[in-house]
Amino acid sequence: MAELAGLRASQIDGCGARVHGHTVDLRAAGVSEERVAAVAAWRHAPFSWG
């Protein structure tokens, strides 16, 4: 999902406003809290990002 990639890019850029916006959009789209929280450590997440 492109919104997850946008969230990760915003985390790397350090843009708090965009991190917040992507998080709100992901929650509205029904993405689980677990998945949103795991974006920062996506390589170690226990599920697929596809």
C-alpha positions as CSV (number, residue, x, y, z in Angstrom):
1,M,0.0,0.0,0.0
2,A,1.5,3.3,-1.1
3,E,0.2,5.1,2.0
4,L,2.5,2.9,4.2
5,A,5.5,3.8,2.0
6,G,4.5,7.5,2.5
7,L,4.4,7.1,6.2
8,R,7.8,5.5,6.2
9,A,9.3,8.3,4.0
10,S,7.8,10.9,6.3
11,Q,9.4,9.2,9.3
12,I,12.7,9.2,7.6
13,D,12.3,12.9,6.6
14,G,11.3,13.8,10.1
15,C,8.1,15.5,9.1
16,G,5.7,15.2,12.0
17,A,2.8,16.7,10.1
18,R,3.0,14.2,7.3
19,V,3.5,11.3,9.7
20,H,0.3,12.4,11.4
21,G,-1.5,12.8,8.1
22,H,-0.5,9.4,6.8
23,T,-1.4,7.7,10.1
24,V,-4.9,9.3,10.0
25,D,-5.4,8.2,6.4
26,L,-4.2,4.6,7.1
27,R,-6.5,4.3,10.1
28,A,-9.4,5.6,8.0
29,A,-8.6,3.0,5.4
30,G,-8.9,0.2,8.0
31,V,-5.2,-0.6,8.4
32,S,-4.6,-2.2,11.8
33,E,-2.8,-0.3,14.5
34,E,-0.3,-3.1,14.7
35,R,0.7,-2.6,11.0
36,V,0.8,1.2,11.3
37,A,3.1,0.9,14.4
38,A,5.4,-1.6,12.7
39,V,6.2,0.7,9.7
40,A,9.3,2.1,11.5
41,A,10.7,-1.4,11.9
42,W,9.2,-3.0,8.7
43,R,12.1,-5.3,8.1
44,H,11.4,-7.1,11.4
45,A,7.6,-7.1,11.2
46,P,5.9,-10.5,11.5
47,F,3.7,-10.0,8.3
48,S,4.0,-9.2,4.6
49,W,3.9,-5.7,3.3
50,G,2.6,-6.7,-0.1
